[in-house]
Every structure is written in C-alpha cells, then in structure tokens.
Amino acid sequence: MTARVKVKPDELRVLTRSLSREQTEEILDGLGAVLTSRFQKSFREQKSPDGTPWPERMTPNVAGIVKDLNNGGDPKSRRFQGTPAVRDTGILANSLTWEVEGSKLVVGTSIDYASAHNTGAETHTLTLTPGGRRRLAIWLRTLTRDERKDLGLGWLFSQPSFEITPRKRTFVEIGADEKRLIREHVAEEVVRLVQHG
C-alpha cells in the first residue's frame, strides 16, 4: 500500500533546468521524510491526515482477543480499550517509509494488512481454534461471574467462527493539505539548492 508522488517537470520546470538528478533526488528524499512523519502522526493523533477522527476500535476487541487466545495466551489488557485504534504493536506505524525512484517518490508500507486499515476492507471470517477455545475457558475461570457477564464472550463457544469488517482509518493519503505541503517543500528546497548549490 503506497502513495505515489510525481514531481511533474511542467509544474516545476526549474527542477529540470537548474538542478541535477542528484539534487532532484535530494529534494524528493527530504519530501519523503516529511510525508512519512505526517502519516505516522495519524497513529498518534488517531485521525486521518485530513483531520477526520478515526472510529474507536470495537470494545472489547473480539478479533484481537481471538488472536491472543489462538496464539495460546490470555487476552491482552489493551483488547478492552477503545483507543488507540490501529496501534496494537506499533509495527504498522513504524513500517511507513519512502523510496525515491527517479522523479517519483513512493511513500507507504509493505505490511500486508495496511490497505485493509487505510481504506477499509471486505468482510472476512475469523475462527477461534479448538486450542483457543480451551484457552478461553481457562481464562474465563479466572474472572468473577460479574466480569464474565460484562464481557459477554461466552457466545464464542457456540459460534467460534464469525465475520468481521475492518473499518476505514486512513493514514496514507495525498489530499489538498499534502499537495500544498509538497508544493511548499519543493519550492523551498529548489530555492535553497539554486542559491547555495
């Protein structure tokens, strides 16, 4: 999942006239750092780059609980908190990076589940495995009757497979603010390189 930024020579002719290929790549490399930092900020602020707040995650986070149980562990405490969304281990946010390809800048991540979170995803089925069911039974016995009732996870024993639809929480996008930021960054860098070049 990537966002591509192409600096068009007709919009910024000075790049092709006044700057070397290395200087152009330097500008794009700096821009990559700026955009990546901006997109990582979405995870901290829990909103899209355009300022749209992300929906909180389901509480309890049944998908995360099933993952923990299927992996042989107890549900993690964060599974019972509505925020932060899409910030479970930090791997996704930290995987954002950039690469300069000639006159193109590619910003994004190669994490396979990134697109599902960035744009929303199709409904898919999750299944609590037999081992996960055993782990759930053991874990539920450590809770009080009221805690078990409040969590309401007993339905997983009779319906271990269920559907889930990942919600859209955009973190990589090239909207109006990003386009403005790109123009300003490139213009400043061109002036800097031409003057000090």
C-alpha positions as a printed Julia matrix, in Angstrom:
197×3 Matrix{Float64}:
   0.0     0.0     0.0
   1.68    3.17   -1.18
   1.02    6.74   -2.18
   2.95    7.93   -5.21
   4.1    11.5    -5.62
   5.44   12.53   -9.02
   7.09   15.89   -9.49
   5.94   16.97  -12.94
   8.51   18.97  -14.94
   5.81   21.2   -16.47
   4.78   22.31  -12.98
   8.3    22.74  -11.64
  10.44   23.37  -14.71
  13.28   24.65  -12.58
  13.89   21.07  -11.48
  14.79   20.0   -14.99
  16.62   23.2   -15.9
  18.57   24.2   -12.81
  19.03   21.05  -10.75
  20.96   17.88  -11.29
  19.4    14.46  -10.93
  21.12   14.14   -7.52
  19.63   17.44   -6.35
  16.16   16.41   -7.53
  16.51   13.12   -5.65
  17.69   15.03   -2.57
  14.53   17.13   -2.68
  12.33   14.07   -3.07
  14.17   12.24   -0.29
  13.52   15.13    2.11
   9.9    15.25    1.0
   9.61   11.53    1.71
  10.77   12.12    5.28
   8.26   14.96    5.71
   5.31   12.96    4.34
   6.2     9.81    6.27
   6.34   11.79    9.5
   2.97   13.35    8.68
   1.38    9.96    8.03
   2.86    8.46   11.22
   1.26   11.32   13.14
  -2.14    9.85   12.26
  -1.44    6.93   14.59
  -0.58    9.24   17.49
  -3.49   11.62   16.92
  -5.98    8.88   15.94
  -7.18   10.76   12.89
  -6.66   10.83    9.15
  -4.2    13.32    7.65
  -7.21   15.44    6.64
  -8.26   15.65   10.31
 -11.13   13.12   10.22
 -11.19   11.31   13.59
 -10.76    7.56   13.42
 -13.57    5.44   14.8
 -12.63    3.75   18.06
 -11.99    0.06   17.86
 -14.62   -2.39   19.0
 -14.59   -2.85   22.77
 -13.89   -5.49   23.69
 -11.76   -6.11   20.62
 -13.02   -9.61   19.88
 -10.76  -10.06   16.84
  -7.7    -9.26   18.97
  -8.93  -11.49   21.79
  -9.37  -14.39   19.37
  -5.85  -13.8    18.03
  -4.39  -13.83   21.55
  -6.3   -16.99   22.5
  -5.41  -18.78   19.25
  -1.74  -17.96   19.96
  -2.03  -19.66   23.36
  -2.12  -16.58   25.58
  -4.64  -14.67   27.64
  -6.29  -11.62   26.08
  -4.1    -8.54   26.44
  -5.45   -5.66   28.53
  -5.45   -3.34   25.5
  -8.19   -5.52   23.94
 -10.61   -3.9    26.37
  -9.77   -0.27   25.48
 -11.4     1.7    22.66
  -8.2     3.51   21.77
  -5.72    3.64   20.32
  -7.12    2.15   17.13
  -4.73    0.53   14.61
  -1.96    0.8    17.18
  -1.57   -2.62   18.67
   2.15   -3.35   18.45
   3.38   -0.24   16.6
   4.63   -2.35   13.68
   2.32   -0.73   11.12
   3.09    2.88   12.06
   6.81    2.15   12.25
   6.79    0.38    8.89
   5.92    3.55    6.97
   8.84    4.58    4.79
   9.69    6.17    1.44
  11.74    5.46   -1.63
  12.86    7.72   -4.45
  12.51    6.22   -7.93
  13.92    8.72  -10.41
  11.46   11.64  -10.44
   8.95    9.71   -8.31
   8.6     9.44   -4.59
   6.84    6.37   -3.19
   5.6     6.63    0.41
   3.92    3.74    2.19
   4.42    0.31    3.71
   4.73   -3.28    2.58
   2.76   -4.64    5.56
   0.07   -6.85    4.03
  -2.79   -5.7     6.27
  -2.08   -1.95    5.86
  -4.5    -1.45    2.99
  -7.35   -3.06    4.94
  -6.96   -0.42    7.66
  -6.2     2.51    5.34
  -9.17    2.03    3.02
 -11.43   -0.38    4.9
 -11.79   -3.99    3.84
 -14.13   -6.72    2.81
 -15.84   -8.77    5.48
 -13.92  -11.89    6.37
 -14.33  -14.79    8.76
 -12.34  -15.29   11.97
 -12.35  -18.59   13.82
 -11.5   -19.4    17.42
  -9.48  -22.6    17.13
 -10.03  -25.59   19.47
  -6.86  -24.56   21.33
  -8.19  -21.01   21.56
 -11.48  -22.3    22.96
  -9.62  -24.22   25.68
  -7.57  -21.12   26.5
 -10.79  -19.02   26.65
 -12.36  -21.45   29.12
  -9.26  -21.34   31.34
  -9.08  -17.54   31.2
 -12.79  -17.03   31.89
 -12.48  -19.14   35.08
 -10.02  -16.53   36.43
 -12.72  -13.84   36.26
 -15.62  -13.19   38.59
 -19.14  -14.07   37.47
 -19.94  -10.37   37.01
 -16.78   -9.8    34.94
 -17.65  -12.76   32.69
 -21.19  -11.43   32.29
 -19.98   -7.9    31.47
 -17.57   -9.18   28.81
 -20.16  -11.37   27.15
 -17.65  -13.61   25.38
 -19.44  -16.88   26.08
 -21.03  -16.8    22.62
 -17.64  -17.78   21.16
 -18.17  -21.35   22.41
 -21.32  -21.83   20.36
 -20.19  -19.65   17.43
 -16.4   -19.94   17.14
 -16.46  -18.59   13.55
 -17.78  -15.1    12.94
 -17.49  -12.3    10.4
 -15.62   -9.06   10.88
 -15.27   -5.98    8.67
 -12.17   -3.81    9.26
 -13.13   -0.14    9.48
 -11.5     2.58    7.4
  -8.89    4.59    9.27
  -6.89    6.47    6.64
  -3.27    7.22    7.43
  -1.69    7.5     3.94
  -3.35    9.92    1.54
  -2.4    12.74   -0.76
  -5.15   15.28   -0.18
  -5.28   19.04   -0.55
  -3.1    19.69    2.53
  -0.46   17.22    1.36
  -0.41   18.76   -2.12
   0.13   22.2    -0.58
   2.88   20.8     1.66
   4.54   19.15   -1.35
   4.49   22.4    -3.38
   5.88   24.43   -0.47
   8.59   21.92    0.37
   9.75   21.55   -3.22
   9.73   25.33   -3.8
  11.79   25.98   -0.63
  14.27   23.25   -1.47
  14.69   24.41   -5.06
  15.46   27.94   -3.86
  17.9    26.58   -1.28
  19.74   24.41   -3.8
  19.84   27.06   -6.51
  21.13   29.73   -4.11
  23.61   27.53   -2.26
  24.14   24.98   -4.91
